[in-house]
């Protein structure tokens, strides 16, 4: 079974209507030998905030060293987002294995009308995967209510009800109290339930759950009696400053999720984490600060202010408007798209300050018509209201109408937010295809049917781009690309209103140029997609304003380890004079960047305090500041980075991929380039075994959000250098796969660094880890030839020669003129 067949099977289950109760889920899990019974689960219910709270709990428990599963809904882009282990989406191969295991059972139940629904089946998939991965804790976001939700087949070790508002009254009850009672049934057997509910809702929770831990603010009557007190101290840049106090413990931190309501979610998350694990204040603070949650008051730009928030009910939208009050802006432009079961007039009434509204319809079967959305805003606001059938086009209209001092808000549904967010995260991955067989394999990897791959394989030996688009965009692209002589392979997923689709665009450069010209001015966001395609293929692009060592070709970064325990040269350059002499030698040999590191990241290396690392690197960097080469500091600690930049460093090299939440802000404050590496953990545990469906595309997928974090901090993409992290959580074969397909990382729109020097990956070809000069030089040559902007090496003279050979082969006349 292929992934598209497995996904289609799951999405076909949407034909079975949602229903309250756990019987179907229990029966399906029984067929799978009850994997849920061995799990320690944290269950989070509520009307608003449960997804954000679940993410905060998951990230904090991971900071505490636990392996954590996370199950949330809905998804923004890919159904696999709903099920994560240690932050990584479930693999396609796992989805296939699960569907193969349950298909006979589900088909049998469907014959008598008792098939599990899509949500019930995905819930079973989550518990099945978490048990297989032996997670320490599974964090579960409840779907609807609590008592009769599919997730409630477990007996949680901790649980929460975040807030309670009127919702799903046909299922949960007609009053706040009835709804609260239903949600409170997630209460654990031997611990108090944690809640932010107040008034009658709190009383109802107490009636059902008994012992309760209440969370609220200290500045109102209800909050004065809370067990956990939270304070929201306003916005600090793009983060919110919060405090959480629980009697004998206090946490002060910043949140990437803005708003007073997120402070309350943080308090609930902190209380839950303390029930589950031995977490101290520092761990909670770091976990909360790293709890990024796409589409929840996510700021994508500042001139104009661009905010994405998937609030879909009046209470959620009210919190969005409260948070917007923390910003100074002139006019408010709202892009609004919603589902058919929402109270649109009440939602519009919460946005009565809007000056301009573009009503639109997300590309989903259940999406409300844009005219209906427009009517609600015309009735409830004084805004100028217009309509656009598609979200991307509506977003374009709002951006065109907004001045730099205005605000553009996309809201009403996570589906609307997901479509708008594609502007920043859509992958456009160039593929190297030099044979018919390679073409067939590349087409099949786009989840195209076997027949389609066979038919189109001969047309794919051109320029290829793999990307993800909305279903209607896919059809437009295919028609337009065929019209100019190209070809477009579309994923075989047939439940097209639920999922973004993979497409593989195939054509010559001339055909792609004609395609992008034809897409300009088309509806459904195709004009914006045309700009992305031009950037991916370097069509009609202007050069960046800045110049860097890698602007005109592959730069050589020389490694200078001031450490006693690095795998290749540990202890050789500990003395300042020795380190400076080594740097000067590298400059004489043509190095472009000297990378100074004071802490080893080899497998099993010890972590050292920031103060010790600063003492190692700063004296050396101060001496290197006047060299004819850029100076980078190899660190994953923001205090070390700041000290190094003050001492004269030019570049930050973070092998943890911005795990320290301050690192991106330090880079932005100093306006310097930062290397963001794909790393499962640092230092790497040699026993770490990671499953990838496609190691290259999985790395691109995971780096996308890391790059976006740096961009939102204020860096341009030409300053954000991506490193695939060869050897970091990858096997030797996977590291070679990355090296061979390094140009595909160009889809991120960032410079690419390859760090391969003397790594154990070369044992695959007969080299010795730590002592494989010949293999390293060969790797340097391949990396430069495949488009790496920076190669990070120990052996500078050999690397410089290898890069020169590649550049001379590409353009011998230009190389001769330069030298």
HUBEL-V226077 format. One record per pair of residues at least 4 apart in sequence whose C-alpha atoms are under 6 Angstrom apart, sorted by the first residue. I is the first residue (numbers start at 0). J is the second residue. D is the distance in whole Angstrom. If there is no record, write none. Layout:
i=(I;I)
j=(J;J)
d=(D;D)
This chain:
i=(2;3;3;3;3;5;5;7;7;12;12;13;15;19;20;20;21;21;23;24;28;29;34;34;35;39;39;40;40;40;40;40;41;41;41;41;41;41;42;42;43;43;43;43;43;44;44;44;45;45;45;45;45;46;46;46;47;49;52;52;55;55;55;56;58;58;59;59;60;61;62;65;66;66;66;67;67;67;67;67;67;68;68;68;68;69;69;69;69;70;70;70;71;71;72;74;74;74;75;76;79;79;80;82;82;82;83;83;83;90;98;102;105;108;108;109;109;115;119;123;129;143;144;144;145;145;145;145;146;146;155;156;157;158;158;159;159;159;160;161;161;162;162;165;167;168;168;171;172;172;176;176;176;179;179;179;180;180;183;186;186;191;191;192;193;193;193;194;194;195;195;196;196;197;204;205;212;213;213;214;214;214;215;215;215;215;216;216;216;216;217;217;217;227;227;228;228;229;229;230;230;231;231;231;232;232;233;233;234;234;235;238;238;238;239;239;239;240;241;241;241;241;242;242;243;243;243;244;244;250;252;253;254;255;258;272;273;294;294;294;295;296;296;296;297;297;298;298;299;300;300;302;303;303;303;303;304;305;305;306;307;307;307;308;309;309;309;309;309;310;310;310;310;311;311;313;313;317;328;328;329;329;330;330;331;331;331;332;332;332;333;333;333;333;334;334;334;334;335;335;335;336;336;336;336;337;337;337;337;338;338;338;339;339;339;343;343;344;347;347;348;351;353;354;355;355;355;356;357;357;357;357;358;358;358;358;359;359;359;359;359;359;360;360;360;360;360;361;361;361;363;376;387;389;391;391;391;392;392;401;413;416;421;426;426;427;427;427;427;428;428;428;428;429;429;429;430;432;432;432;433;435;435;438;438;439;439;442;443;443;445;445;446;446;447;447;448;452;459;461;461;462;462;462;463;463;464;464;465;465;466;466;467;467;468;468;469;470;476;477;477;480;480;481;481;483;485;485;486;487;487;487;488;488;489;490;490;506;515;518;518;518;519;520;521;521;533;533;546;548;549;549;549;553;553;554;554;555;555;555;555;556;556;556;556;556;557;557;557;557;557;558;558;558;559;559;560;560;561;561;561;561;562;562;562;563;563;564;565;565;567;572;572;575;585;586;588;591;592;592;592;593;593;594;594;595;595;596;596;597;597;597;600;600;602;602;602;602;613;613;617;621;624;630;630;631;631;631;631;632;632;633;634;635;635;637;637;643;644;650;650;650;651;652;652;653;653;654;655;655;656;656;656;657;663;664;664;666;666;667;667;672;672;673;673;674;674;675;675;676;676;676;676;677;677;678;678;679;693;695;698;709;710;710;716;717;719;720;720;720;721;722;722;722;725;729;729;731;737;742;742;750;751;751;752;752;752;752;753;754;756;756;757;757;757;757;757;758;759;761;762;762;766;767;780;782;783;784;803;807;807)
j=(95;7;446;491;492;95;98;11;492;116;117;117;116;147;147;148;147;149;115;119;33;33;127;130;126;136;156;136;137;138;155;156;138;139;155;156;157;158;139;158;49;140;141;158;159;49;141;160;49;160;161;162;163;162;163;164;162;53;264;268;268;287;290;268;286;290;283;286;65;65;286;135;85;134;135;84;85;134;135;136;137;83;84;137;138;82;83;137;138;81;82;139;81;140;81;78;80;81;417;499;88;89;88;88;89;125;87;88;89;692;102;106;114;113;114;113;114;119;149;127;134;148;181;182;181;182;184;185;181;184;187;187;187;186;192;192;193;194;194;194;195;195;196;175;171;172;173;178;177;178;199;200;203;200;203;204;203;204;204;192;208;210;211;211;211;212;213;213;214;213;214;200;201;201;208;209;226;225;226;225;227;228;222;225;228;229;222;228;229;230;222;223;228;244;245;243;244;242;243;241;242;241;259;262;240;241;239;240;238;239;239;253;254;255;253;254;257;253;251;252;253;262;250;251;249;250;266;248;249;280;284;288;288;291;322;276;278;307;308;309;308;306;307;308;306;307;305;306;305;304;305;403;403;404;405;406;406;406;407;408;408;409;416;410;410;411;412;413;416;315;316;411;412;411;412;345;346;349;404;405;404;405;354;405;353;354;406;355;356;407;356;407;408;409;356;357;358;409;358;410;411;359;360;411;415;366;367;411;412;365;366;367;365;366;367;347;375;375;376;379;379;380;382;382;382;383;384;384;384;385;386;393;369;372;373;386;369;386;387;388;389;390;366;368;369;388;389;366;390;415;496;380;393;523;419;523;524;523;524;405;417;420;425;466;746;464;465;466;746;464;465;743;746;463;464;743;463;437;438;460;460;456;457;456;459;452;456;452;447;452;490;501;490;491;490;491;491;456;505;506;507;505;506;507;504;505;503;504;502;503;501;502;500;501;499;500;499;495;480;481;487;485;486;485;486;510;505;506;505;503;504;505;502;503;502;500;501;510;529;525;526;529;526;526;525;526;537;538;550;554;553;554;788;788;789;591;789;590;591;789;790;591;592;593;790;791;593;594;791;792;793;594;792;793;594;595;595;596;572;573;596;597;569;570;597;569;570;569;569;599;769;577;578;619;590;590;796;628;628;629;630;630;631;631;632;632;633;632;633;612;615;616;604;682;682;683;684;685;617;639;643;646;647;648;649;648;649;650;651;651;652;652;653;653;655;661;662;648;648;671;672;673;673;673;674;674;675;676;678;681;675;676;677;662;709;668;712;670;671;713;714;718;719;719;720;720;721;720;721;721;722;723;724;723;724;724;727;728;697;737;702;714;714;715;749;749;749;749;750;751;751;751;752;753;734;733;734;760;741;785;786;788;787;788;787;788;789;790;790;791;775;792;768;769;770;771;775;768;768;766;766;767;771;771;801;787;787;805;807;811;814)
d=(6;6;6;6;5;5;6;6;6;5;5;5;5;5;4;6;6;5;6;5;5;5;5;6;5;5;6;6;5;6;5;6;5;6;5;6;5;5;5;5;6;5;6;6;5;6;5;5;6;5;5;5;6;5;5;6;6;6;5;6;6;5;5;5;5;6;6;4;6;5;6;6;6;5;5;6;5;5;6;5;6;6;4;4;6;6;5;6;5;5;5;5;5;5;6;6;6;6;5;6;6;6;5;6;6;6;5;4;6;6;6;6;6;5;5;6;4;6;6;6;6;6;6;5;6;4;6;6;5;5;5;6;6;6;6;5;4;5;5;5;5;6;5;6;6;5;5;5;5;6;6;5;6;5;6;6;5;6;5;5;6;5;5;5;6;5;6;5;6;6;5;6;5;5;6;5;6;5;5;5;5;6;5;6;5;6;5;5;5;6;5;5;6;6;4;6;5;6;5;6;5;5;5;6;5;6;6;6;6;4;6;6;5;5;5;5;5;4;6;6;6;6;6;4;6;5;6;6;4;5;5;6;5;6;5;6;6;5;5;6;5;6;6;5;5;5;6;5;5;5;5;4;4;5;5;6;5;6;5;5;6;5;6;5;5;6;5;4;6;5;5;5;6;5;5;6;5;6;5;5;6;5;6;5;5;5;5;5;6;5;5;6;5;6;6;5;6;5;5;5;5;5;5;5;6;6;6;5;5;6;4;5;6;6;5;6;6;5;5;6;5;5;6;4;5;5;6;5;6;5;5;6;5;6;5;5;5;6;5;5;6;6;6;6;5;5;6;6;6;5;5;5;5;5;6;6;4;6;5;6;6;6;5;5;6;6;6;5;5;5;5;5;5;6;5;5;5;6;6;6;6;6;6;5;6;6;5;6;5;6;6;6;5;6;5;5;6;6;5;6;6;6;6;6;6;5;6;5;6;4;6;6;5;5;5;5;5;6;6;6;5;5;6;5;5;6;6;5;5;6;5;6;6;5;5;6;5;6;5;6;5;6;4;6;6;6;6;5;6;6;5;5;6;4;5;6;5;5;5;6;5;6;4;6;6;5;5;6;6;5;6;5;6;5;6;5;6;5;5;5;6;5;5;6;5;5;4;5;4;5;5;5;5;6;6;5;5;5;5;5;6;5;6;5;6;5;6;6;5;5;6;6;6;5;6;5;6;6;6;6;6;5;5;5;5;6;6;4;6;5;6;5;5;5;6;6;5;6;4;6;5;6;5;6;5;6;6;5;6;6;5;5;6;6;5;6;6;6;5;6;6;4;6;5;6;4;6;6;5;6;4;6;6;5;5;6;6;6;6;6;6;6;5;6;5;5;6;6;5;6;5;6;5;6;5;6;6;4;6;6;6;6;5;5;6;6;5;6;5;5;5;5;6;5;6;5;6;5;4;5;5;6;5;5;5;5;5;6;6;4;5)
